[in-house]
Amino acid sequence: MQKHTLKIILAPRITEKGCYVFNVAQGANKNQIAQAIKTIFKVTPRKIAVVTIPRKTVITRGTNRTGIAGGGKKAYVYLKKGETIELV
C-alpha cells in the first residue's frame, strides 16, 4: 500500500535538541517516513523511532461525561550532524 508522501507527515511537534518530532499517519512505517522526510525537507534521516500514542478516556469539566481523546502516532527523526530542518 503506497501512501502519498504529503499525507504521511501530518504536523511537526515541539522539537528537542538534535531531534525532530512529527505527527505521522497511523499506517505509516519507518521506510515511508524516511522517504517522506527526504522528499519534503531534502535531508537524510540517520535514525527514526516510531511511537504509538494511546487513546485515553477523559472526563469533561462541565458535564462530567466521559469520552475518548486523541491517539495517533509520532516519529522521532534524528539527522546527521550539520543537517537541519527549517520548521516555519
N, C-alpha and C positions, 0 to 999 in steps of 0.2 A: 504494500500500500504506500504509494508516493503521495506525500503532502506537499502543498505549495510552500516554498521557502518562507514567505512572509507570514504564513499562518502558524509557523512553529514557534517563533519568538513573539510572545504576546506583549510583554511590557518589562522595562528594567525595574529593578528594586534598588534600594539604597545599598551602595557597594562598600566592601571592606578594602583594606589596603592590599593591592596586588590581586584582588579577586573581584569579578563582576557577577552579579546575581540577576537572573532573568526569570520571569514567569513564563512557562512554556506550555504548549498544548498537552493534554492528557495522554495522547497516544504517541508522543514523540520519544524517540530513543536517542542515545548518545551520538550515534553517527549522523542522524538527521539534524540534531542541534549543532554539531560541529560544522556540518555543511552549510547550515543557515548562517552561522557566525562568520564563516569565510566569505559567503556571498554578500551579506549585508554590510559588515564592518571592514572587510578586506584584511583581516588578521587571522593567524593560525592559532587555535587553542592548543595549549600544552596538555591540559587535563580538564575533564568535565566530570562533575559529580552531580547526579540527579537525585532529588529528594521528593517524595510524595507528601503533600500536606494533607493531613487527615481532616475529614469533615467533623464538625463539633456540634453538640447540642447546646443551644443557648436559650436564655430566658429573656424576654423583652422587659424593659423597665416599667413601662406604664401599665400594660395589661397582664403581665405575668404569664404570657403564653410562651410555649416552647416552640423552637424552630431549629432548623439546621443551617449552620453557617459554613460558607466557603468550601474549602477543599481545593485541590489542584495539584500542580507540580511546579517545582522550581529547579533551576540548574545553576550550579556554581561553575563559572568559567575562569580558568587560570590561563594567563597568556605568557609568552616568552618574555624575557627581560627586554625592556626598551619598547615593547609594543603597548599601545593604549587604545581604548575605545572612547570616543567622544560622545557622551550622552548629553543631549541638549534638552 
